[in-house]
Amino acid sequence: MDLVREKMTAPARMARELVYPRRCPVCDRPVQPFGALICSSCEGMLQKVQTPACRRCGKQLRSSADDLCRDCRTLPHVFERGRTVFTYHSAAGGIFRFKYKGRREYGAYYGKCMAEKMMESAGGSPWIPDFLVPVPVSARRLQKRGYNQALVLAQEISNLTGIPVCEDALRRIADTLPMKNMTPAERQNNLKKAFQAFGNDVELNSIMLIDDIYTTGATMDACAHALYRRGARRVCFITLAAGEDSGF
């Protein structure tokens, strides 16, 4: 049985798309055919992570000689394990528009792909957490962007799977510096005490963190640390995209 429930398109949504056509996450033009979430001619341009993939974080590996990426071999991760849908280089343009250019509508396709990935069998058991927890952004970035892209993804996954979103379980209590050019150690130090878990929903429950991009795992580790301190039983994650393993 397919664990991902297909969502029926409401007449109101169809009417809205006639006036404001949905844009394709790849080419950014109105989606063809009408009513789809991505152009049929564009979908193949997004490269899904295939085996070999890191058994800890899910990042695409360059060779099957090892089952862990370099970061997972050298960094003491806090999260239990993670998975990702696309290789970053194939999805980077769409993710940039989704995150910084207001293309919130891409979330419907992205969330569908993440829901399908999450519900795949992993090690003989489906990934079915008690709650989905989006990685929070700072108040400054939220005001600038208008929405948290991780929350958009979590809501789409929830709509398809029925797994509830626990939006307030995790909060970013400190802003951080941009991490694009930081080393893994610098990223971890930058995120120390950046997150705090709240409420009773976390205690003794299995949590699936939701975010758009996975790089070295510093953000996921910081979030997992806060959730475990609050009593979470298990913390895993799924992201929309991740870069390839950086080396051996």
N, C-alpha and C positions, 0 to 999 in steps of 0.2 A: 504493500500500500504506500502511495506517495504521501509522505508526512508533511509536505509543503502544500497548503491549501491555495488553489488559484482564486484570485479575487475577481468577481464580476465587475465589469465596467458600468458604473452608474450612468443613467441618461444625462444627469447634470454634468458629469465629467466629460462626456462626449460632446455636449453642447459647448462647454468651455473650450475644449480643444479645437473646435471649429473656428472659434474666434481667436484663441491664443494657442496655436499649434505647439504640441510638445516637441522639444528639441532633442536631437540625437546626442547621446553622450560621447560619440566619436567625432562626427562631422559638424555638429552643432546646427545643422539645418533641420527643418521640420521633418519629423520621422515619417518614413515610407516603409511599409504601407500605413495608412491612417489607423490609429488605435493601438499600434505596437509601441513598445518601450524603447526600441532601438531600430535603426535602419537594418533591413535584412542584409544589405550589401556591406554594412559596417561591422556587424557583430564579430565576424571572423578576424578582424584586425586587433581585437583584444585577446592577448595571450594568457590563457589560464595556467596557473602553476601546475606542473606535471611532476611525476616522479622522475628522478630522485628529488625529494624535498626533505628538508631538515625535520627530523622526528620531534624536535622540541618546539621550534617556532613556526615551522611550515614553510620557510623561505626556500625558493628554488635553489637547488645545488647544481654546480657545474659538472659534477662527476658522481658516480655511484660508489666511488672508492670509500667514502665515509658517509655516515648517516646523520652527522651534525654539521651545521655551518660553523664558520670560524668564530663568530660571536658567541654561539652557544657552547663551544668548546672552551672558550677563555673567560666568559663572564658568568658569575654565579647568579643565575636568574631566580626570581622569586615566584613568578607565575608557574603554573603546572605545565601547560602546553598551549600552543596556538596554531591557527591555520590562517591562510590568506587565499584570496581568489585569483587575482591577476598579478602578473609581473609589472613592476612599477613603470618601466620604460614604455610598455604598450598602452598604459592607461593614464599616463601623466597629464596629458593635455586636458582630458575630460575632468580629472580630479582637480586640476587647478581651477577650471571654470566652476565646478561644483562648490569648491571651497571659498573662492575669492571673487567670483564674478556673478554670484546670485543664481546660478543654475541649479536651484534646489530640486527641480523636476527630475534631474538625473537620478535622484535618490530612489525612485521607484524601480528602475532597472538594477541599480547597484544593490539595493536591498534584496531584491529577488535572487540575485546571484549569490549573495552572502547567505541567505536563508537556505538555499539549496546546498551550498558547501557545508554549512553547519550541520545539516540534517543527514549528511552522508555518514555511512558507517565508518567509524574510526576505531581500529583495534577491536572490532566485534561489537561495539556498543555505540548507538547514536549519541551525538552531542546534544543532549537535551538538558539545559540548565534550569534552575528555578527562576532566575531573573536575568534579564539583559541590562547591563549597566553601561551607558555611553561614557566615554572619556570626556570629562568636562573641559571647557575652555575658560579662560579668564573673562572677567566682566568687561574688560576693555576690548578684547577681541570679539566677544559676543555682540557688543554694541556696534562695532565696526562692520561685522559681517551680517548681522541681523538674525543669525541662527547658528546653532551648533551642528555642524555637518554630521558628527557622530550620533547625535540624537535623532536626526532625520533618518539615518541608516537603521538605528535601533527600532524606531517606530515602524518602518517598512518591514523589517524582519518580524516584528511582533504581529503586524497585521496578517502576515502569511503563515505564521507558525502557532499563534496563540500564546506564545511565551511572553509574560508581562515585562514591561520596561520599568525599571526602578530608577527614575531620573534623578532623584535627590539622594541616592545612596552614597554618592561620591561628589565632592566639591573641590574645586581648585581654590586653595586659600592663599596662594602666592603666585604672582606672575613670574614668568621665567624668560630668559634671554632666548633669541632664536638659536636653534641647535644645528642648522644646516652644515656648518663647518667645524663642529665640535668633535672631538674624539669620543669614543664610547665612555671613557672614564669621566670626561668633562660633562657629558650628557647626564650621567648618573648623579654627579655632584650638583648640577644645575637643577635637578628635579627633586632633590632631597627636601622633604617636608612641604612639597607643593600641593599634595592632595590630602584630604581627610575624609573618612567615612562617617556617615551619620545614620541614625535611625536603627530600628530593630529588624528590618527586613533582611539585612546581611547575615546576621548571626545564624550559624549552622547551616547555611544554604550554599548551593552551588551557583557561582556567578560567571557569566560570560561577558567579558569586556568587549565593547564595540568601538572601533575607530576606523579612520580611513587609510592610514599608512603605517606600516611597521618598518623600522629601520634597524636599530640595534637592540631594542627591547627596553630601553631606559624608561620610557613612559609607562609601559605595561608593568614593569617591575615596581615602579613607584606607586601605581594604582593598586597593584596586588598587595603590596606591603600594607597600605592603609586599610584595605578590605580584610586582610587576615588579622590585623590588629583589632578590628571590630568584631571578629569571630566567624568570618566566612569559612566554610568547610572546604571549598575548592574554588580556585580562580583560574579560568582559562580565558582565551581571547580569540576573536576573529577580526581580521581587517580586510579592507577592500583590496589593498595592494601592498607589495613589499619588493624591495630590490633583491637582486640575485646575491648569492654568497659572494663576499668580497675577496675570498682567497682561501688558501689551504695552509 
